[in-house]
């Protein structure tokens, strides 16, 4: 008798269009759930998802440059400047002049920025932790593989590996 995982894996190699569409729907609804809790928090601060993404990536890469953040977020300079200006004015992000290249601006979260990031990510970490726990380690690794193959290959370098405590 063959291992069930092998049978399931083999059957996944030949997905129908309907099964693929179901996967697309799952992505839409998962994203909706994944962003719903942070959206409520952001509404209290009159921020949107662009602010959340900027805060997230500045937290994950302290000292990142504005140009690197532009590359990661894939937004226009004008759009990012509007978001960053508001976050800097509100005391959540600090912009420092580069030591080697004074034209560069390096971004860091302030204590207030760290607190907001923590509040936002706590809701998402909880949701991810519960989903990962329900799915199991093999599914978690499979999920990561699927996500890496959905994203544009050049963006994979921006994904930080999990930090070991």
C-alpha positions in Angstrom: 0.0 0.0 0.0 1.4 3.4 -1.0 1.9 6.2 1.5 -1.0 8.6 1.4 1.2 11.6 1.2 2.7 10.3 -2.0 -0.7 9.8 -3.5 -1.9 13.3 -2.4 1.4 14.8 -3.8 1.0 13.0 -7.1 -2.6 14.1 -7.5 -1.5 17.7 -6.9 0.7 17.5 -10.0 -2.3 17.3 -12.2 -4.7 20.0 -10.9 -7.8 20.9 -12.9 -8.6 24.5 -13.7 -11.4 24.3 -11.2 -9.0 23.2 -8.5 -6.6 26.1 -9.4 -9.5 28.6 -9.3 -10.3 27.2 -5.8 -6.7 27.9 -4.8 -7.0 31.4 -6.1 -10.1 32.0 -4.1 -8.4 30.6 -1.0 -5.6 33.1 -1.5 -8.1 36.0 -1.8 -10.0 35.0 1.3 -6.9 34.1 3.3 -5.5 37.6 2.4 -8.8 39.2 3.5 -8.6 37.4 6.8 -4.9 38.0 7.2 -5.3 41.8 6.8 -8.6 42.2 8.6 -7.3 42.5 12.2 -4.4 44.9 11.3 -6.9 47.0 9.2 -9.0 47.6 12.3 -5.9 48.8 14.2 -4.7 51.0 11.3 -8.2 52.6 11.1 -7.7 53.9 14.6 -4.5 55.7 13.4 -5.9 56.8 10.0 -3.3 54.6 8.3 -3.8 52.1 5.5 -2.1 49.0 4.3 0.7 50.9 2.6 1.7 52.3 6.0 1.5 48.8 7.5 3.8 47.4 4.8 6.3 50.2 5.3 6.3 49.7 9.0 6.7 45.9 8.6 9.7 46.1 6.3 11.5 48.9 8.2 11.1 46.7 11.3 12.4 43.6 9.5 15.3 45.5 7.9 16.3 48.4 10.3 18.4 50.9 8.4 17.0 50.0 5.0 17.2 52.8 2.5 14.3 54.5 0.8 15.4 53.0 -2.5 15.4 49.5 -1.1 11.9 50.0 0.3 10.7 51.3 -3.1 12.1 48.0 -4.6 10.4 45.8 -1.9 7.0 47.5 -2.0 6.9 48.1 -5.8 5.2 51.5 -5.4 6.0 54.9 -6.9 8.4 57.2 -5.2 5.6 59.8 -4.8 3.3 57.2 -3.1 6.1 56.0 -0.7 7.1 59.6 0.1 3.6 60.4 1.1 3.4 57.4 3.4 6.9 57.9 4.9 6.3 61.6 5.4 3.2 60.8 7.5 5.0 58.1 9.5 8.0 60.4 10.1 5.7 63.3 11.1 3.8 61.1 13.4 7.0 59.9 15.1 6.9 56.3 14.0 9.8 56.2 11.6 13.1 58.1 11.8 15.0 58.9 8.7 18.8 59.3 9.1 21.3 60.6 6.5 23.6 57.8 5.3 27.1 57.9 6.7 28.8 56.7 3.5 26.5 58.3 1.1 24.8 61.4 2.4 22.2 61.2 -0.4 20.8 58.0 1.1 18.1 58.0 3.7 18.1 55.1 6.2 14.9 54.2 7.9 14.4 53.1 11.5 11.3 52.6 13.6 11.1 54.7 16.7 9.8 53.3 20.0 6.3 54.3 19.0 6.8 52.6 15.6 8.0 49.4 17.3 5.0 49.4 19.5 2.6 49.8 16.6 4.4 47.2 14.6 4.2 44.8 17.5 0.5 45.4 17.8 -0.1 44.9 14.1 2.1 41.8 13.7 0.8 40.2 16.9 -2.6 39.6 15.3 -1.0 38.2 12.2 1.5 36.0 14.1 -1.5 34.6 16.1 -3.4 33.8 12.9 -0.3 32.3 11.2 0.7 30.3 14.4 -2.8 28.7 14.6 -2.8 27.9 10.8 0.7 26.4 10.9 -0.2 24.4 14.0 -3.4 23.0 12.4 -1.6 22.2 9.2 1.6 20.6 10.6 5.3 20.9 9.7 5.1 19.3 6.2 2.3 21.6 5.2 4.1 24.6 6.5 7.2 23.8 4.4 4.9 23.1 1.4 3.2 26.5 2.0 6.5 28.3 2.0 7.5 26.5 -1.2 4.2 27.4 -2.9 4.5 31.1 -1.8 8.1 31.3 -3.0 7.1 30.0 -6.4 4.1 32.4 -6.7 6.2 35.5 -6.0 8.4 37.0 -8.6 11.8 35.2 -8.3 13.8 38.5 -7.8 11.7 39.2 -4.7 12.8 36.0 -2.9 16.0 37.8 -1.8 13.8 40.1 0.3 12.3 37.3 2.4 14.1 37.1 5.7 14.7 33.6 7.1 13.2 32.9 10.5 15.4 34.1 13.3 16.5 31.5 15.8 16.2 32.3 19.5 
